[in-house]
Amino acid sequence: MNSKNLFFPQLVVMAEEEINEDYPAEIHEYLSAFENSIGAVDDMLKTMMSVSRNELLQKLDPLEQAKVDLVSAYTLNSMFWVYLATQGVNPKEHPVKQELERIRVYMNRVKEITDKKKAAKLDRGAASRFVKNALWEPKPKNASKVASKGKSKK
């Protein structure tokens, strides 16, 4: 058995076997792609688990910590959704659906907070100078008379 997939060893055994008559040959490519995707998930899990959670969270600000927690919760619940589907259970009728929706709501809240932080701040001084210089100011009446007298003398 290949030691590549620590978390999904049964899939490695299935992938290493040659095509058999248990499934149609047309879906072999799809199954191979699925096995590769599982391998990628497995590699990511190994990477995440190589560092302790406390160590990881200490390096992050609170907003980043929230993002890590939400992505972790969403990923686990999504994997459980897939598990339910493989067991013949309709995940749309299972409480995992409400949990995924709840997590999605919190992910949107974090996104709003992140977007607000990135939004441009108003520099009141610069804005007032911009408006003041952009406004039209009429010339004083004396200035126009002086200018017209100067023109007539020429």
LUMMI-288228 format. One record per residue (C-alpha): residue number from 0; residue in one letter; x, y, z. Coordinates in nm, 4 decimals. Layout:
REM LUMMI-288228
{NUM,A,{X,Y,Z}}
...
REM end
This chain:
REM LUMMI-288228
{0,M,{0.0000,0.0000,0.0000}}
{1,N,{0.1180,0.3500,-0.0839}}
{2,S,{0.1952,0.5571,0.2259}}
{3,K,{0.1103,0.8783,0.0415}}
{4,N,{-0.2453,0.8990,0.1738}}
{5,L,{-0.2385,0.8878,0.5496}}
{6,F,{-0.6042,0.9840,0.5890}}
{7,F,{-0.7551,0.7928,0.2950}}
{8,P,{-0.5615,0.4627,0.2686}}
{9,Q,{-0.8582,0.2663,0.1311}}
{10,L,{-0.8707,0.4942,-0.1737}}
{11,V,{-0.5055,0.4246,-0.2462}}
{12,V,{-0.5738,0.0532,-0.2526}}
{13,M,{-0.8640,0.1109,-0.4919}}
{14,A,{-0.6552,0.3336,-0.7173}}
{15,E,{-0.3650,0.0887,-0.7295}}
{16,E,{-0.5872,-0.1935,-0.8493}}
{17,E,{-0.6369,-0.2244,-1.2191}}
{18,I,{-0.9713,-0.1419,-1.3754}}
{19,N,{-1.2147,-0.4114,-1.2736}}
{20,E,{-1.5702,-0.4909,-1.3698}}
{21,D,{-1.7163,-0.3325,-1.0543}}
{22,Y,{-1.7633,-0.0023,-1.2341}}
{23,P,{-1.7880,0.1086,-1.5970}}
{24,A,{-1.4604,0.1844,-1.7750}}
{25,E,{-1.5976,0.5251,-1.8807}}
{26,I,{-1.5713,0.6608,-1.5279}}
{27,H,{-1.2134,0.5481,-1.4697}}
{28,E,{-1.0793,0.8943,-1.5593}}
{29,Y,{-1.3200,1.0559,-1.3140}}
{30,L,{-1.2175,0.8156,-1.0405}}
{31,S,{-0.8500,0.8848,-1.1088}}
{32,A,{-0.9115,1.2595,-1.0901}}
{33,F,{-1.1040,1.2070,-0.7678}}
{34,E,{-0.8161,1.0055,-0.6226}}
{35,N,{-0.5729,1.2838,-0.7163}}
{36,S,{-0.7985,1.5391,-0.5477}}
{37,I,{-0.8152,1.3264,-0.2338}}
{38,G,{-0.4346,1.3088,-0.2424}}
{39,A,{-0.4182,1.6887,-0.2556}}
{40,V,{-0.6572,1.7164,0.0408}}
{41,D,{-0.4474,1.4616,0.2263}}
{42,D,{-0.1304,1.6639,0.1616}}
{43,M,{-0.2989,1.9814,0.2886}}
{44,L,{-0.4182,1.8039,0.6009}}
{45,K,{-0.0663,1.6777,0.6675}}
{46,T,{0.0675,2.0309,0.6312}}
{47,M,{-0.1959,2.1765,0.8632}}
{48,M,{-0.1440,1.9065,1.1224}}
{49,S,{0.2355,1.9422,1.1188}}
{50,V,{0.2025,2.2680,1.3149}}
{51,S,{0.0123,2.2792,1.6408}}
{52,R,{-0.3075,2.4804,1.6325}}
{53,N,{-0.1974,2.7066,1.9181}}
{54,E,{0.1321,2.7762,1.7427}}
{55,L,{-0.0502,2.8689,1.4243}}
{56,L,{-0.3085,3.0903,1.5932}}
{57,Q,{-0.0476,3.2794,1.7974}}
{58,K,{0.1080,3.4065,1.4747}}
{59,L,{-0.2239,3.5440,1.3435}}
{60,D,{-0.4322,3.8484,1.4298}}
{61,P,{-0.7883,3.7853,1.5571}}
{62,L,{-0.9466,3.8346,1.2149}}
{63,E,{-0.7099,3.5829,1.0561}}
{64,Q,{-0.7769,3.3416,1.3445}}
{65,A,{-1.1494,3.3681,1.2725}}
{66,K,{-1.0847,3.2946,0.9050}}
{67,V,{-0.8817,2.9822,0.9912}}
{68,D,{-1.1525,2.8592,1.2288}}
{69,L,{-1.4297,2.9192,0.9769}}
{70,V,{-1.2454,2.7541,0.6886}}
{71,S,{-1.1645,2.4548,0.9100}}
{72,A,{-1.5251,2.4184,1.0231}}
{73,Y,{-1.6568,2.4593,0.6698}}
{74,T,{-1.4111,2.2048,0.5326}}
{75,L,{-1.4948,1.9440,0.7954}}
{76,N,{-1.8678,1.9897,0.7462}}
{77,S,{-1.8272,1.9730,0.3682}}
{78,M,{-1.6354,1.6475,0.4012}}
{79,F,{-1.9115,1.5126,0.6263}}
{80,W,{-2.1644,1.6192,0.3585}}
{81,V,{-1.9738,1.4114,0.1032}}
{82,Y,{-1.9543,1.1196,0.3474}}
{83,L,{-2.3324,1.1298,0.3976}}
{84,A,{-2.3850,1.1331,0.0220}}
{85,T,{-2.1593,0.8279,-0.0189}}
{86,Q,{-2.3605,0.6451,0.2469}}
{87,G,{-2.6886,0.7048,0.0660}}
{88,V,{-2.8121,0.9709,0.3087}}
{89,N,{-2.9551,1.2876,0.1559}}
{90,P,{-2.7359,1.5620,0.3106}}
{91,K,{-2.9934,1.8281,0.2178}}
{92,E,{-3.2247,1.6781,0.4797}}
{93,H,{-2.9508,1.6425,0.7418}}
{94,P,{-2.8610,1.9074,1.0062}}
{95,V,{-2.5201,1.9450,0.8387}}
{96,K,{-2.6921,2.1659,0.5791}}
{97,Q,{-2.7968,2.4193,0.8440}}
{98,E,{-2.4482,2.4077,0.9923}}
{99,L,{-2.2904,2.4846,0.6543}}
{100,E,{-2.5327,2.7748,0.6071}}
{101,R,{-2.4536,2.9081,0.9552}}
{102,I,{-2.0800,2.8944,0.8846}}
{103,R,{-2.1352,3.0658,0.5489}}
{104,V,{-2.3169,3.3531,0.7271}}
{105,Y,{-2.0175,3.4022,0.9571}}
{106,M,{-1.7785,3.3836,0.6619}}
{107,N,{-1.9751,3.6645,0.4960}}
{108,R,{-1.9530,3.8709,0.8160}}
{109,V,{-1.5760,3.8286,0.8262}}
{110,K,{-1.5592,3.9250,0.4587}}
{111,E,{-1.7581,4.2437,0.5294}}
{112,I,{-1.5202,4.3345,0.8113}}
{113,T,{-1.2201,4.2699,0.5863}}
{114,D,{-1.3724,4.4823,0.3098}}
{115,K,{-1.4388,4.7681,0.5536}}
{116,K,{-1.0759,4.7608,0.6644}}
{117,K,{-0.9616,4.7801,0.3024}}
{118,A,{-1.2006,5.0660,0.2170}}
{119,A,{-1.0423,5.4050,0.1585}}
{120,K,{-1.0446,5.6432,0.4528}}
{121,L,{-1.1590,6.0016,0.3990}}
{122,D,{-0.8892,6.2637,0.4501}}
{123,R,{-1.1062,6.5596,0.5541}}
{124,G,{-0.8339,6.8182,0.5041}}
{125,A,{-0.7551,6.7022,0.1515}}
{126,A,{-1.1252,6.6780,0.0667}}
{127,S,{-1.1969,7.0342,0.1859}}
{128,R,{-0.8974,7.1714,-0.0087}}
{129,F,{-1.0136,6.9843,-0.3182}}
{130,V,{-1.3677,7.1217,-0.2906}}
{131,K,{-1.2469,7.4754,-0.2101}}
{132,N,{-1.0193,7.4833,-0.5156}}
{133,A,{-1.2820,7.3277,-0.7419}}
{134,L,{-1.5500,7.5848,-0.6616}}
{135,W,{-1.5906,7.8893,-0.8848}}
{136,E,{-1.5260,8.2175,-0.7118}}
{137,P,{-1.6576,8.5380,-0.8681}}
{138,K,{-1.4082,8.8190,-0.9141}}
{139,P,{-1.4605,9.1315,-0.7055}}
{140,K,{-1.6348,9.4159,-0.8949}}
{141,N,{-1.3378,9.6491,-0.8473}}
{142,A,{-1.0985,9.4002,-1.0058}}
{143,S,{-1.3052,9.3780,-1.3246}}
{144,K,{-1.3284,9.7603,-1.3568}}
{145,V,{-0.9563,9.7995,-1.3075}}
{146,A,{-0.8899,9.5317,-1.5678}}
{147,S,{-1.1259,9.6976,-1.8192}}
{148,K,{-0.9706,10.0434,-1.7636}}
{149,G,{-0.6276,9.8997,-1.8240}}
{150,K,{-0.7472,9.7477,-2.1518}}
{151,S,{-0.9044,10.0716,-2.2792}}
{152,K,{-0.5868,10.2702,-2.2242}}
{153,K,{-0.3894,10.0416,-2.4517}}
REM end
